[in-house]
Amino acid sequence: MSTKTVYSIRIPVGLRKTMEELREVNWQEEIRRVVGELVKNKSKERLLAEAKEIRKAMQVDASAAELIRGDRER
């Protein structure tokens, strides 16, 4: 069973012609790399936003130093 799938996109004709002129570029590999980086970055952004929301909901009235001191005293 293959671990890959096909995802098709439409691009302007002019862009496709220019890509064909640039034969030295492996377009499939470049597109895979760029999409992979974009997915990774967007996933990080989503996780960071979720973490910020969780932290916002946890509202603590003590400073980090006070929390650490309290843990050490216990």
C-alpha positions in Angstrom: 0.0 0.0 0.0 1.3 3.4 -1.0 2.1 6.1 1.7 1.5 8.9 -0.8 -1.6 10.5 -2.3 -2.2 12.8 -5.2 -3.3 16.4 -4.7 -4.1 18.4 -7.9 -4.0 22.2 -8.3 -4.8 24.5 -11.2 -2.2 27.2 -12.1 -2.2 29.9 -14.7 -1.0 28.8 -18.2 1.8 31.4 -18.2 3.1 30.1 -14.9 3.1 26.5 -16.3 5.0 27.6 -19.4 7.6 29.3 -17.3 8.0 26.2 -15.2 8.5 24.1 -18.3 11.2 26.5 -19.4 13.0 26.0 -16.1 13.8 22.4 -16.7 16.6 22.3 -14.2 14.1 22.6 -11.3 12.5 19.5 -9.9 9.1 21.0 -9.5 7.5 18.0 -7.8 10.2 18.0 -5.1 10.1 21.8 -4.7 6.4 21.9 -4.3 6.4 19.0 -1.8 9.1 20.8 0.2 7.2 24.1 0.2 3.9 22.5 1.1 5.6 20.5 3.9 7.1 23.7 5.4 3.8 25.6 5.1 1.9 22.7 6.8 4.6 22.6 9.6 4.5 26.3 10.2 0.7 26.5 10.2 0.5 23.6 12.6 2.9 25.4 15.0 0.8 28.6 14.7 -2.3 26.7 15.6 -0.7 24.9 18.6 0.7 28.2 19.8 -2.8 29.9 19.6 -4.3 27.0 21.4 -1.7 27.2 24.1 -2.3 30.9 24.5 -6.0 30.3 24.9 -5.4 27.7 27.6 -3.0 29.9 29.4 -5.4 32.8 29.2 -8.1 30.6 30.7 -5.8 29.6 33.6 -5.4 33.2 34.9 -3.2 32.9 38.0 -2.8 35.9 40.3 0.7 34.9 41.4 4.0 35.6 39.6 6.1 32.8 38.3 8.7 33.4 41.0 6.0 33.1 43.7 4.7 29.8 42.2 8.2 28.3 42.0 9.0 29.4 45.6 5.7 27.8 46.8 6.6 24.5 45.1 10.1 24.5 46.6 8.7 25.1 50.1 6.4 22.1 49.8 
